[in-house]
Amino acid sequence: MQMPEGFALLVDTWKQPLLWALAGAAAGGLIVLIWLGLRWRRRWPPRSLLGRLASDRSTIAVILRGLFVPTNEFFSRDLDFAEAGNPLTVRKWVNIPEVYDAADARAASDLLGLLLDTAPGRMVALRSAEAAGKGWSEEAIAVGTHFKSLQILENCEPRLVAFRHPDAFRSLVSRDIFEAKRGADYGLIYKGHLPPGRKTYLVVMGLSPAATEGAARFLRLNALTLGTLIGGAPFAAIVAIDPKLGPETGTLRWLYPRPPWWRRILNRTAWQRLTGKGARGAETSVAARPEGSAAS
């Protein structure tokens, strides 16, 4: 059946624009799929690494060590705008029962940033170690070296690392000991579960406040790589920190469980960067690694 001449002309007129529109729609859909894939690629490994800390909708506690003085009085330096030249003046603040170490607070800020990146809807409550007490009613991130951090290391499964007071971490699954001496400083990142409810707990603590901050910064900067390498399993990582160079200088010295060989091959560059082997001056960094380190 032959189409009318006018209808055939209309089809010929719109055929080319219609094809271009369909091609554009297909290209746009492909771009959206690629964007979603890249977004998933960046968000899923950190979510897997944090486990229920990033996926559960209940409140998570961020626990810090509280500091105090007997008089509950603290002082700050402020500019005095009433005076010419705005000289510094000292102000006294009273009835302040507790403050937090600045390095611990910066570490908590990094960890809260990681949670915001991976689980924007997560509810967070800031608690002191004293207020957290011996309770296990909510999942938590323990920041710094205090008794709640040690409780998590002792009660959660699997037991991987112990703190040796005052200046060392000791592996419970190998003979490795990481001691603060000869300028070395170390931070610990540990994720474990508390049976029978299988609540998830994360500890980020250091042999010094600077090491706590460095370990938290390391976790935030490398959550994507760590999640890709070890997935959602419980883990423990020891990070070496150079306090003179700042918190961004952390390098991986020990990781358990060690990533499968095929994951280390597929992510070879990232693995080398984590362990310091891919950076300038890496020979010194690797030589300083404690004997028998599982990250080597």
C-alpha positions in Angstrom: 0.0 0.0 0.0 1.5 3.3 -1.1 1.6 6.2 1.5 0.1 9.5 0.5 2.7 11.9 -1.0 2.3 14.4 1.8 2.7 11.9 4.6 5.8 10.4 2.9 7.3 13.9 2.7 6.5 14.5 6.4 8.2 11.2 7.4 11.3 12.1 5.3 11.4 15.5 7.0 11.3 14.2 10.5 13.3 11.0 10.1 16.8 12.5 10.5 15.9 14.7 13.6 14.1 11.7 15.2 17.1 9.5 14.7 19.4 12.1 16.2 17.0 12.5 19.2 17.0 8.8 19.8 20.8 8.7 19.5 21.1 11.6 22.0 18.7 9.9 24.4 20.8 6.7 24.2 24.0 8.6 24.8 22.5 10.5 27.7 21.3 7.2 29.2 24.8 5.8 28.8 26.3 8.8 30.5 23.9 8.5 33.4 24.7 4.8 33.8 28.4 5.5 33.8 27.9 8.2 36.4 25.9 5.9 38.6 28.5 3.2 38.2 31.3 5.5 39.2 29.3 6.8 42.2 28.6 3.2 43.3 32.3 2.4 42.7 33.4 5.2 45.1 30.7 4.7 47.8 30.2 0.9 48.0 33.7 -0.2 49.1 33.8 2.3 52.1 30.2 1.2 53.0 31.3 -2.4 52.9 34.4 -1.6 55.0 32.3 0.1 57.7 29.5 -2.5 57.6 26.5 -1.8 59.8 28.2 1.5 60.9 27.3 2.8 57.5 24.1 0.9 56.7 22.1 0.7 60.0 19.7 3.6 60.7 20.0 3.4 64.5 22.1 6.0 66.4 25.8 5.4 66.4 27.9 6.7 69.3 31.3 8.5 68.7 33.2 8.1 72.0 36.1 10.3 73.0 38.2 10.6 76.2 37.0 13.5 78.3 39.6 15.7 80.1 39.0 17.9 83.1 40.7 19.9 85.9 39.4 19.9 89.5 38.3 23.6 89.3 36.3 23.2 86.1 38.0 26.4 84.8 39.6 26.8 81.4 41.2 29.7 79.6 41.3 31.0 76.0 43.2 33.7 74.1 41.0 36.2 72.3 41.5 39.4 70.5 40.3 42.4 72.5 38.4 44.6 70.1 37.9 47.3 72.7 41.7 48.0 72.7 43.7 49.7 69.9 45.5 47.2 67.8 43.4 44.3 69.1 46.0 42.8 71.5 45.5 39.3 72.8 43.7 39.0 76.1 43.1 35.9 78.2 39.6 34.9 79.1 38.5 32.5 81.8 35.6 30.0 81.3 34.0 28.5 84.4 31.8 25.5 85.1 33.1 23.5 82.2 33.1 19.9 83.4 34.9 18.3 80.4 36.9 19.1 77.3 38.3 16.9 74.5 41.9 16.7 73.3 42.3 18.7 70.1 43.9 15.8 68.2 41.1 13.4 69.3 38.5 16.0 68.1 40.2 16.3 64.7 40.3 12.5 64.4 36.6 12.4 65.3 36.0 15.1 62.6 37.7 12.9 60.0 35.6 9.8 61.0 32.4 11.8 61.0 33.3 13.1 57.5 33.8 9.5 56.4 30.4 8.5 57.8 28.8 11.5 56.0 30.4 10.5 52.7 29.2 6.9 52.9 26.0 7.1 54.9 24.5 10.6 54.8 21.4 9.6 56.9 23.3 8.0 59.8 22.4 9.5 63.2 25.4 10.2 65.4 25.7 11.0 69.2 28.9 12.3 70.7 29.7 10.7 74.0 32.5 10.8 76.5 34.1 7.5 77.5 32.8 8.0 81.0 29.2 8.4 79.8 29.6 5.4 77.5 30.6 3.3 80.6 30.3 -0.4 80.2 27.1 -0.3 78.1 26.8 -2.1 74.7 23.4 -0.9 73.7 24.5 1.0 70.5 27.1 0.5 67.9 30.0 2.9 68.4 33.3 4.4 67.1 35.8 4.8 69.9 38.3 7.6 69.2 41.6 7.7 71.2 43.1 5.5 73.8 40.7 5.1 76.7 39.0 2.3 78.6 36.1 2.0 76.2 38.5 1.4 73.3 40.3 -1.3 75.3 36.9 -2.9 76.2 36.1 -3.2 72.5 39.5 -4.7 71.7 39.0 -7.3 74.5 35.3 -8.2 74.1 34.6 -8.0 70.3 35.4 -10.7 67.9 37.7 -11.5 66.4 40.4 -10.6 68.9 43.3 -9.4 66.8 45.3 -6.7 68.6 46.0 -5.8 72.2 47.3 -2.5 73.7 50.4 -2.9 75.8 50.5 0.0 78.3 51.9 2.5 77.8 53.5 2.5 74.4 52.9 -0.6 72.2 50.4 -2.5 70.2 50.8 -6.3 70.1 49.3 -8.6 67.5 47.3 -11.6 68.9 47.5 -13.5 65.6 51.3 -13.1 64.9 54.5 -12.2 66.8 54.4 -8.6 65.6 54.9 -5.8 68.2 54.7 -2.1 67.3 56.4 0.0 69.9 56.8 3.7 70.2 60.6 4.1 70.2 63.4 5.7 68.2 60.9 8.2 66.8 58.3 5.6 65.7 54.6 6.2 66.4 51.7 4.0 65.5 47.9 4.2 65.2 45.5 1.3 65.2 42.3 0.8 63.2 40.1 -2.1 64.3 36.6 -3.3 63.3 34.9 -6.1 65.1 31.5 -7.5 66.2 30.0 -8.1 69.6 28.0 -11.3 69.8 25.2 -12.3 70.0 23.6 -9.2 68.5 26.5 -8.8 66.1 26.8 -5.0 66.7 29.7 -3.4 64.9 32.4 -1.4 66.7 35.3 0.6 65.3 38.3 1.6 67.3 40.7 4.3 66.0 43.4 4.9 68.6 47.1 5.8 68.7 50.1 5.5 71.0 49.9 9.3 71.1 47.2 11.8 70.3 49.0 12.6 67.0 48.9 8.9 66.1 45.2 8.8 66.8 44.7 11.7 64.4 47.0 10.2 61.8 45.1 6.8 61.9 41.8 8.6 61.5 43.1 10.6 58.5 44.5 7.5 57.0 41.2 5.7 57.3 39.3 8.5 55.7 41.8 9.0 52.8 42.1 5.3 52.1 38.6 3.9 52.9 37.9 3.2 49.2 41.2 1.3 48.7 40.8 -0.6 52.0 37.2 -1.5 51.2 38.3 -2.8 47.8 41.1 -4.9 49.3 39.4 -6.5 52.3 35.6 -6.0 51.8 33.3 -6.1 54.8 35.3 -8.5 57.0 36.5 -7.6 60.5 40.0 -6.3 60.3 42.9 -4.6 62.2 45.4 -2.2 60.7 48.5 -0.7 62.2 49.5 2.7 60.6 52.9 4.3 61.1 52.8 8.0 61.7 55.6 10.6 61.5 54.3 13.3 63.9 56.8 15.8 62.5 55.3 15.6 59.0 51.6 15.7 59.9 48.7 13.3 60.0 48.6 12.8 56.2 51.9 10.8 56.3 50.5 7.5 57.6 51.6 4.3 55.9 50.3 0.8 56.4 52.6 -1.4 58.5 50.4 -4.4 59.3 47.0 -5.5 58.1 45.0 -8.6 59.1 43.5 -10.4 57.3 45.9 -9.8 54.5 44.2 -9.2 51.2 44.1 -12.1 48.8 46.9 -12.1 46.3 44.6 -11.4 43.3 43.2 -8.3 45.0 46.7 -7.1 45.7 47.6 -7.6 42.0 44.5 -6.0 40.7 45.1 -3.0 43.0 48.9 -3.1 42.9 49.4 0.7 42.7 47.0 1.4 45.6 48.6 -1.4 47.7 52.1 0.0 47.2 50.9 3.5 48.1 49.2 2.2 51.3 52.4 0.4 52.4 54.7 3.3 51.4 56.5 1.3 48.7 55.3 3.5 45.9 56.4 6.8 47.5 59.7 8.6 47.3 61.9 7.7 50.2 60.0 4.4 50.5 63.2 2.4 51.2 63.6 4.1 54.5 59.9 3.7 55.4 60.0 0.0 54.5 63.2 -0.6 56.4 61.7 0.8 59.5 58.9 -1.8 59.4 58.9 -4.1 62.4 60.3 -7.6 61.6 57.7 -10.0 60.3 55.1 -7.3 59.3 52.1 -8.8 57.5 51.9 -5.8 55.2 55.3 -6.5 53.5 
